[in-house]
Structures are given as C-alpha cells and as structure tokens.
Amino acid sequence: MATTSTKDIRKIIVASSVGTLIEWYDFYIFGSLATVLASQFFPKSNPTAAILSTLATFAAGFVVRPFGALVFGRLGDLIGRKYTFLLTLVIMGGSTFAIGLVPKYETIGFAAPLIVLLLRLLQGLALGGEYGGAATYVAEHSPDHRRGFYTSWIQATATVGLFVSLGIILLTRHILDADQARSVEKFNDWGWRIPFLVSIFLVAISVYIRLKMQESPLFSRLKTEGKLSTNPLKESFGHKANLKIVLLALFGAAMGQGVVFYTGQFYAQSFLENVCKIDFDQSKTTLLLAILLATPFFVIFGSWSDRIGRKWIMMGGMLLAILTYPFLFKQLLNLTSIEGRTEQVAQKEIRTSVAFVGKTKNMIRTSATLTHFDGGLLVTDTKKDTVYADGHTSAKPVVTQSRTLGNTDYWKMTIVLFVMVFYVTMVYGPIAAFLVELFPTRIRYTSMSLPYHIGNGIFGGMTPFIATLLTTIYSADKLVGLWYPIGVAAVCLVIGILYIPSKKPEEAFHQ
C-alpha cells in the first residue's frame, strides 16, 4: 500500500468528514423536528397519530438506505469512491432544501405528507451511498496500525451532525423573537423551515471541497491493473464465502450497533418530549451537552481498537446498554415526575391571552397554568381553543403539557443522556474499521455498505417508531418500548461473541 503522509491524511479526513457531517445533519434535522413536523404535515385532530406518522416517515428514510447502499455501492466499486459520494451529497442537499419548501397539510392536504415521504426516501437513498464511500475512502488512505483512529473521525460525524442540527434549531428559534412565547409560535408556524433551507449553503461548500479530492490509492491501483470488479453485486452476495461474511457483519455487529445508536440519541429525545413531557428547549440543550461531552470518545475508542481489537469494545457497549437501559430511562421518568414532590401553591400562576385569526373576528384563546414544585420543577398545562365571532367556542380545545427542570435535576438528566451517548461511542467508534477490513478492495464499497445500512438503517432507524408504538399500545408501562432495542442488541451480542474473530483480517483488506 502506498504511504500517505500524516498531513495528507488530515486533509482527506477533513474533506470526507465535512461532507458526511452535512449529510447526517440533513438526514437528522427531520428527526430532531419530529414533534413540530407532526403538526405541519399531518392532521392536527389526533396528535398521537400525527407523531407516529411523522416517526414512520422518518423511519422510511432508513428503510431505503440498504437500496442506496446497493445502487451507490455498485457505482463506487465500478467508477470510484470520489464521484459516487459526491453525487450522494448533491441528492441529499437538494432533498433537504426541498422539504423546507413543502406547503403545510392545511394548504395542500394529503399531498404534503406524500411529497415529504418522497423526499425522505431520496434522503435515505443518498445516505445509503454516502457513508460507505466516506468510510472506505478514509480507510484506504490509512496505515494499518491507525485505521481505527482515522476512520473514527468519520464515525463522529454522525453524532456531530445531530449536534449541529439541534444547535441550529435552537439558534433559529431564539433569534426569531426576543419573547419566548412569540418565538415558539413563529418557529412552529414557519421558522422550522430555516434549518432545512440553510443546508443548501453547507452542501455547496462541501461539494467545492470534495471536487478537489483525489481517488483512493487502492482503487486507483486496481483500476490501473485492470482488476476492478465487473459485477460487484454478484461478487458480494452471489459468492457463498463473501455472503457469509456480510451476514456475520450484519447480525454480529451492525444491527446491535444500530439500535444502541438510535436509542441513545433519538428514542431518548422522543421519550423526553412525548413521555416525560420535557420542555422543547430543555430536551434539546440537555442532549446537546451530553453529545458534546461524549463525542471525543468516538476517537478514543477508535484509536483503542487499533491496539486491542474492534470486537470487544463493540460487544462491551452492547452489553452495557442491555443491562442498564431500563435503569437509565427510569431515571428520566423519576426526574420529571411530580410524585413525591410538594407543590408550591403560592407560586401558581394562570396566564391567559387571545389573538385574532387573520382578518376575522375569531380569536385563539390560550390559557396556561403554571404549577411549581420543590426542586425547581415547573409544570405548564396549556389549553387552546377558538372563540368564534358569534360567541361560541371550539368543541375540543387542544391541551398540552410541558415540564421544565430545576438546575440540579437538569444536570442529572444530562449525565443520564451522556451515559447513553457514551455507549454509542463504544459500538460506533470502531465499526467502520471493523467493516472495511472484512472485504477486499474490489467489492468493499458494496459489501460493507449493505450490512451497515440494514443494521443501522432498518434495525436501528426503526427504533424510535417501534419503541414509541409499543409505548402507545401498552401505555401502562412507559418503559415497554425498550424491549425492542434490548432484544435486538442481545441477539447481536450472542452472535458477535460466538462468531466474530478477535483479530483484524488484514489479508482481506489489501486484496
């Protein structure tokens, strides 16, 4: 393998990471805004159905990721890594920008969720081709003894993309209006479009950077020698030996990594907002802090895997998640519960406001009851109804609740979320190096992309939807949704321990 200087590798990592980070930002902005988008693209008459429909649309992007892996993986093994994941970046950026332009359900009816679903599917196809290309590209420039370290920077971009999406959402919300109540209304009405629209500028910068990149040295060597695969799909999945490795990668590593990733960062977010009823700003900022504190561990575990191997770090993360998820999510419930707390009766407030609807004489009447408890917990019950010009009111007012934690409980919640994201770094930091080392260069893009995107995309991406659905069906048990990620991770853990080799298969990587 040709030697790549440290300076050149750094440039390669920056160029690859910036584009991949932006793609993750584009992909995750939808999930970060699920609660808001539910009221934009689905009927408001049934909020539970709306949030489930939004999560299902979010999940649809994950379901098609394996198809993107096949399409773009094949292209990557035929024409090269560089131009393939340049194409995926353009598709992703265009789809994300377009979501920000889709009219509301109230304007175009069921056409709104259908258009969003189509764009979400395009996002999934693009991401299916992006990750494998970026991970392969960086790995094929890396020395054997540092591959885990260098590819872990690509791994960190997924969580940093989520971090950036949360940050831009909060920034947008707070610059719309100095008054918090008005800023919330503006954001929920039209401000949510801004994070989608600004992504086009980020994509343009990334496309410019990637155009300056050179092709992978291993791929270039095969091309010069005339040894490129003529049918990557057949070689990857039609040959029994390689198919066996693909299945082992899926069921022994990728699917367990996927559910841990999406439980710790997305189901936790949904759980905070929909089950614990935590205030929107607090649910985002506490997760932001947890991600900020945990992100360095992607690189730490990636580097560590170069010395002790990939397997046991990933298996350890899955085991910890299986054993502690019920306890951790129970802590989230306890921190937001009013049971055992004393109400501060003297501080109770009722705030009422009215606003005219357009140029009519109809008014939206909002009544907010603020109840304070010891420990700084604030519970806000809001009721909105319409007062018509003739004096009668809407038959069914919209009632919502949000809870805001005091400082001590806020930091306790951040610690709980940090632990969950820490597990993510254990299973996710080493997995790119693990996957690329399993397959030969001529079919690597195709072979590694499919198990990754089935495991991460379908098993993992369906986690928020399935867990929320279980919680909705069995509402008496607020932790019932955890049985899905725990069950999948447990199966993966057993298969991984029994069948994944502990040593790095270097001979396959350089073929």
N, C-alpha and C positions, 0 to 999 in steps of 0.2 A: 504493500500500500504506500502511495506517495505521501511524503511527510508534509503536513500543513502547519505553518508557523502559528504560534500562540496568537499573534496579532491578527492573522487572517481568520483564525477560528473565531475570535471575538467578533470580528465584522460579520462573519457568517451567522453567528448566534443572534446578534442584534437584528440583522436583516430578516432572518427567519422568525424571530420572536415577535418583532413589531407587527408583522402581518398576521401571525397566528393569534396574537393578543387581540387584534382588532376583529378578527373573525369570531373569536369567543365573545367579545363584547357585543357584536352584532347578534350573535346567537342567543346570548343570555339576557339581553335587555328585555326580551319578551317575557321570560320567566320572572325577572325582577319586578315587572309591572303587571303581573298576572291579575292582582286584585283590581287595579284600575282598568285594565283592558276588558275585564269581565263586564263592566258596566258600559263600555263603549261599543262592543261588537256583538253583544247578546242581549236578549230582552231583560229588562230590569225587574220584571214581575217576580222572578224566582232567583234570588241571589245565589243560593246553593247550586242550582243547576248551571247558572252563569259561570261560577268559578270552576266547576267541574268541566264545563265545555271549554273554558279557556285553558285549563291544565291539559285537557285532551288534545287541543290544538298545539300546545307547547310540546306535548309528547309526540305528536305526529312528525315533528321535525327530527326526532330521534329515530323513529321507526324507519324513515327512508335513508338514514345515514349509511347503513350497510350497502344499499344500492349505489349511493355516491361513492362508497369505497370500491365497489366493483368497477364502475364506469371510469372514475378518475385514477384508480389504482392501475387499471389496464393501460390507460393513456400514459401514466407515469413510467411504467415499465417499457412502453413502446417508444415514446418520444422524449422522455426525460422528466426529471423531478421539477426543474425550474419553471418551465412553461405551464405545467399542469397545475401547480398550486398558485401560479399567477392567475390562471383562469378561474379557479375556485374563489379567489379573493374578489374578483370583479362580480361574479354571480352573487356572492354573499352581500357585498356592499350595495348592489343595485336592489336586491330584495328587501334589505333592511330599510333603505331610504324609501322604498315604495310603501312599506307598512305605515310609515309616518304620514302618507298622503291618503290613505283609505278613509272614505267617509264613514260616519257612525251608523250603527244599526237603525237609529231613528230616522236617518236620511235615506238610506237605500235598502233597508230591510235585510233579508237573509243573504243578499249579495255581499254584504260586509264580511260576515264570518267566512264565507266561501272564498272570497278574494284573499283574506288573511291566511286561510288554510293553504291556499295555493302558494303564496309567498313563503309561508313557513316550510312547506315541502322543498322549495328551492333552496332555502337556507340549509336544510338538512342534507340535501344532495351535495351542496358546496362544502360543508364541514366534513362530510364523509371523505372528500378528496383532499382536504387541506391538511389534516393532522398527520396522516401517513406520509405525505410528501415532506412536510417540515421535519418530522422526526427522522425520516430516512436520510434526508439531505444533511442534517447536522451529524447524524451517526456516521455517515460515510466520509465525513471530513475529520472525524475524531480519532485519536490514537486509542488503541485497545484498552490501555490502563486508565483512561479518563472518559470513556464513553458514557458511563452513568452520570458523571458530573456534568458534561456538556449537554447531554440530552435532557437533563433535569431542568434546565432553563426553559426549554420548550414546554415541559410539564407545568412549570409555574405559571405560564401564560394563561392557562385555563382559569385558574383562580384569580389571577391579577385582572383578567378580562371581566370577571364577575365584580371584582373590587371597583374597577373603573366604571362599570355600568351603574353600580349603586351610588358611587360618588357623583356622577353626572346627573343622576335622578335627583339626589338631594340638593345639589347645587342649583339645578333648574328650578326646583320647587321653591327654593328660598329667595331666588332673585326675581321671581315673578311679582312679588308684592311684599312689602315690609310687614303687613298684617298677616299673621299666620292663617287665620280663617279664610281670608280672601285668596291667599296664595294656594291653599289647598283646593279651593273651588276652581281657580284658574288652571291649576295643574291637571285636575281631574277632567276639566272641560276640554282644553286644547294643549296645555303645556306639556303633556305626556308625549306629544309628537316630536318635541325638540330633540330628546336623546336619539330618536331614530334618524332624524334628518341630519344631525351634525356628523353622523358616522360617515357620510359621503366624503367629507374632507379628510377624515382619518384614512379612509381607503385610498384616496388619491395619493396621499403621502406614501403609503405603504407600496402601492403599485410602482411609484417612482423609484423607491429603494430597491425593490425586487428586480426591476429591469436591469439593474447594474450587477446582479449576481451572476456567478459562473456555474456551469453544470457540475454535478457531483463527480469527483475524480474516478470513483469505482465504476459509475455508469458510463463515463466517457471512455474508460479503458475497454469495457465490454463492447461499446459501440465501435471503437477503432478496430478491435479484434474480430468484429462481426459475430459476436456471441450473444446478442440480445435475444430475448425470448420472442418467438413469433406468435405465441398464443399463451399469454400469462395466466388467463383464467383456467385453461386446460391443465397447464403445468402445476398451478397452485392447488386446484381442487379435484383434478382428474387422476392425479397420481396418489396412490394409497398412502405412501410414506409421508408425503407433504401434507395431505389432508389430515392424517393422524396428528401431526404437529399443530395444525390450525385448530383442530377440535380441543387439543390439550391447552393451547393458549387461551381459548375461549372459556372452557369450563373449569380450568385450573387456575386462572388468574384474572382475565378481563371482566367476567361478569361479577365477581366479588368486588373487584376494584370499582366497578361502575356503581353498584348500589351504595357502597360506602361514600363515594364521591357525592352522589346526589342526595343522599340522606343528610350528610353533614352540612351541605351548603344550600340545598333547595327545599327539601322537605322540612328542614329545621326552620327555614324562612316562612314557608307556608303554615307550619304548625304555630309559630309565634303569632302570625296575623289572624289566622282563621280559628284556631282552637284557644290559644291563650289570649287573643284579642289585644295584643300589644299595639300601641300607637305606631303608625306607619314610620315616622321618623326614627323612633327608638329601635324598631325591629331592623331598620337598615343600618343605623350607626353602630349598633352593638355587633352586627355581623361584619361590618367594615373593620372594626377594631380587631375582632377575632382573626379575620383574614390577614390583616396587616401584621399581627404578632406571629402567625403561623407560617406565612409564606416562605421565610428563609429556610424552613425545614425541608422544602422540596429539594433544594440544592444540597442540604446536609445529607439527607437520606440517599440522594442520587450519588453523591461522592462516596458515601459509606458503602454503597452497593458495589463500587469498584473494588473494594478491599475484602468484603466478607461475602459478596454474592447478593443477587437480587431477591432470591426466593424467600428467605426467612424474614426479611424486612416487610415484604408484602403480606406474607402469611400472618406476621405479628400484628399488623394493622387490622386485618380482618378479624382476628381472634379478639382483640381488644374491643372492637366495635360490637361484635356479637355479645360479649359478656357485659358491656356497660351501657348500651343504648337505652334499655328500659330505665335504668337509674338516672341517666343524664336527662332524658325527656321528662321524667317525673320531677326532676328539679326545676325544669322550665315551668311546669304546671304549679308547683308549690310556690315559686317566686311571684307568680301572677295571681294566685288565689286570694280571695278575701276571707276564707275560712281561718278562724283563729285570730283575725285582726280586729282591732277596735275602731269603730267609725268615729271620726272627729266631727261630731254633729254641728258644732259651732261654725265650722268652715264650709258647710254645704251651701252650694250656690245653684240657682236656676237662671239661665240666660236665654232670653227669647229675642228673636229677630225676624223681620219679614223683608221680602224682596219681591218686587213686581216682576212678572214674567213677560219679557219683551215690552210691547206697547199696549198690552191688555191690562185689564183691571184685576186680573187673577194674581194671587200672591203665593209665594212659597214661604210657609211659616216654619221656622226652626226653633225647637226648644231643646236646650242642652242642660242636663242635670249633672253637676259636678260633685261627686262624693269622695271625701278624703278619708284615708285610713292611716293607722300608725305605720311607721316605716316608710312613709312618703308615697304610698300607693294612691294614685288618683284614678277613679273610675268615672268615665264620662259616658252617659247614656243620652243619645241624640235621637230626637223624633222629628221627622219632616213630613208635612202634609201640605196639600194645596187648598187655599181658601179662594173659592170662586167669587166672581163679581156679585152673584145673587145671594151670597152669604153661606152657602153650604160648603162642606169640606170633603176632601177625598175620603173614600170609604176605608182605605187601608193605608195608614201612614207608614213611611219607611223608618224602621227603628234599627239603630246600630249602636255598638258599644266599643269603646277603646279604653285601654288601661295604660297608664304611664307609671313607671317605677321610680322609686327614690334612688339616690346615688349608690347606696350600699348594694341594693338588690340589682341595680343596673350592672354593676361591675361583677357581681356573682354570675349573672346571666352571660356576660361576656366571657368569663372563664369557662363556663359550660360549653359555649359555642367554640371557643378556642380548642378545647379538647377534641371536639368533633372534627374540626378542620385539621388538627394535628394528625388524626387517624387518616385523613385524606392524603396528607403529605407522605405518610408511610406507604400506602398502597399505590400512590400515583407517581411519586418521585422516581422510582426505579423502573417503572413498567415500560417506558419507551425503549430503553436499552435492552431490557429483557426480550421484548418482541422482535426488535430488528436483528438480534443475534440468533434468532431461531431459523431465519430463512436466508437462502442465497441471494446475491445481488440481482440476478436477472428477473426474479419474481418477488422481490422483497416488498415493494410498494403494495402490490396486490395482496400478497399473502398475509402481511401484518395488519393491513387496514381492515379486512373483513372481521376477524375475531375481535379486534379492538372496538369497532363500531357496533357490532352486535352486543358485546358485553357492556360497553359503556353507554351506547346509544339506546338499545332496546331494554335490556335488563335494568340499567341504571336510569336512563331517561324516563322510563315509565314509573319510577319510584314515587315522585310527588303525586301523580294521578292515582295510582293504585292505593297508596297509603291513605290519601285523602278520601277516596271512595270507601275504603274499609272503615274509616273513622265515621263517615256519614251513615253507612249501613248499620254499624254496631256503635251507635252514638253513646251508649252507656260506658264503653271502655275507650277512653281518649288515647290510649297507647296501642290499640289494636293494629294500627297502620304499620307498626314496627315489625310485625311478624313477616311481612314481605321481604324487606332488606335483610333481616336476620336469617331467614330461611335460605335465601339465595347465597348469602355470604357463607353460611355454614356448609352448604353443598360444595361450593367452590373451595373452601378451606380444606375439606377432606380430600378432594381430588388433587388439589395442589400439593398437599403434604405427601400424598402417596406416589404421585406420578411425575411431578416436575423435578428435573435434575437440579442439584445444588450448584454444579459447576457451569461456567459460561461456555457455550458451544462455539468457540472461536472459529473452528474449521468451517462451519456453515456460513459465517458472516463474510469471509473473504472469497467465497466461491463466485 
